[in-house]
Amino acid sequence: MADINHTQFFQIHKDQELKVDDVLREVYSALTQKGYNPVSQIVGYVMSGDPTYITSHNGARSLIMKVERDEIVEEILRDYIDRHYSEGNS
């Protein structure tokens, strides 16, 4: 029987934090494997929030919903700026 005079501790082990880059890579791969245009499908998802733009193949739909859409936009924009506007690329 539990001792009601002592506080019980419940510890949650966080899953390894998802990186947006990794999520996009997996989703891109799943969309390509299923024959979809991954850029169009990801844009549709980001703009609408409708997860049905993303295939459920290989868990891609569940995976993309684990990151915020604004984080996806930030990652894509950051990569674009780094590639096109960083020093030496002017």
RODO-2510 file (C-alpha; in nm, 4 decimals, decimal comma):
residues 90
     n   res          X          Y          Z
     1     m     0,0000     0,0000     0,0000
     2     a     0,1302     0,3465    -0,0894
     3     d     0,2364     0,5871     0,1828
     4     i     0,0101     0,8927     0,1433
     5     n     0,2500     1,1071     0,3469
     6     h     0,5154     1,1114     0,0734
     7     t     0,5004     1,2762    -0,2655
     8     q     0,5112     1,0439    -0,5624
     9     f     0,7378     1,1455    -0,8496
    10     f     0,6451     1,0887    -1,2081
    11     q     0,9264     1,1444    -1,4532
    12     i     0,8684     1,1791    -1,8233
    13     h     1,1510     1,1027    -2,0587
    14     k     1,1244     1,3401    -2,3527
    15     d     1,1653     1,1868    -2,6937
    16     q     1,4665     1,3086    -2,8782
    17     e     1,3719     1,6524    -3,0032
    18     l     1,2641     1,6444    -3,3647
    19     k     1,4618     1,8526    -3,6060
    20     v     1,2548     2,0177    -3,8754
    21     d     1,5231     1,9351    -4,1314
    22     d     1,4921     1,5649    -4,0495
    23     v     1,1124     1,5798    -4,0658
    24     l     1,1194     1,7519    -4,4043
    25     r     1,3685     1,4976    -4,5363
    26     e     1,1489     1,2044    -4,4321
    27     v     0,8285     1,3648    -4,5611
    28     y     0,9954     1,4573    -4,8908
    29     s     1,1129     1,0993    -4,9321
    30     a     0,7693     0,9506    -4,8585
    31     l     0,5949     1,1898    -5,0988
    32     t     0,8474     1,1141    -5,3727
    33     q     0,8115     0,7385    -5,3198
    34     k     0,4361     0,7683    -5,3649
    35     g     0,4763     0,9724    -5,6844
    36     y     0,3597     1,3080    -5,5515
    37     n     0,5218     1,6453    -5,6175
    38     p     0,6714     1,6990    -5,2699
    39     v     0,7111     2,0761    -5,3031
    40     s     0,3452     2,1271    -5,3983
    41     q     0,2223     1,8925    -5,1272
    42     i     0,4317     2,0506    -4,8522
    43     v     0,3274     2,4010    -4,9621
    44     g    -0,0369     2,2892    -4,9541
    45     y     0,0064     2,1584    -4,6024
    46     v     0,1908     2,4677    -4,4759
    47     m    -0,0621     2,7079    -4,6282
    48     s    -0,3782     2,5245    -4,5234
    49     g    -0,2820     2,3188    -4,2209
    50     d    -0,4653     2,0260    -4,3792
    51     p    -0,2595     1,7131    -4,3076
    52     t    -0,4182     1,5233    -4,5972
    53     y    -0,1724     1,7009    -4,8284
    54     i     0,0888     1,4678    -4,6787
    55     t     0,0832     1,0948    -4,7461
    56     s     0,0560     0,8588    -4,4529
    57     h     0,3192     0,6400    -4,6240
    58     n     0,6071     0,5631    -4,3841
    59     g     0,4361     0,7705    -4,1117
    60     a     0,5017     1,0989    -4,2959
    61     r     0,1676     1,2575    -4,2024
    62     s     0,2078     1,1820    -3,8333
    63     l     0,5660     1,3009    -3,8423
    64     i     0,4986     1,6382    -4,0052
    65     m     0,2235     1,7122    -3,7543
    66     k     0,4788     1,6851    -3,4720
    67     v     0,6395     2,0147    -3,5749
    68     e     0,4700     2,3520    -3,6020
    69     r     0,4005     2,4863    -3,9501
    70     d     0,5766     2,8143    -3,8679
    71     e     0,8878     2,6142    -3,7784
    72     i     0,8741     2,4539    -4,1230
    73     v     0,8533     2,7964    -4,2898
    74     e     1,1412     2,9254    -4,0738
    75     e     1,3617     2,6286    -4,1654
    76     i     1,2936     2,6631    -4,5370
    77     l     1,3441     3,0406    -4,5338
    78     r     1,6623     3,0146    -4,3257
    79     d     1,8062     2,7622    -4,5693
    80     y     1,7113     2,9777    -4,8686
    81     i     1,8703     3,2894    -4,7167
    82     d     2,1837     3,0983    -4,6161
    83     r     2,2223     2,9652    -4,9709
    84     h     2,1498     3,2893    -5,1553
    85     y     2,2452     3,5801    -4,9346
    86     s     2,5325     3,4667    -4,7167
    87     e     2,8717     3,6336    -4,7639
    88     g     3,0394     3,5245    -5,0825
    89     n     2,7117     3,4404    -5,2583
    90     s     2,6153     3,7966    -5,3542
***
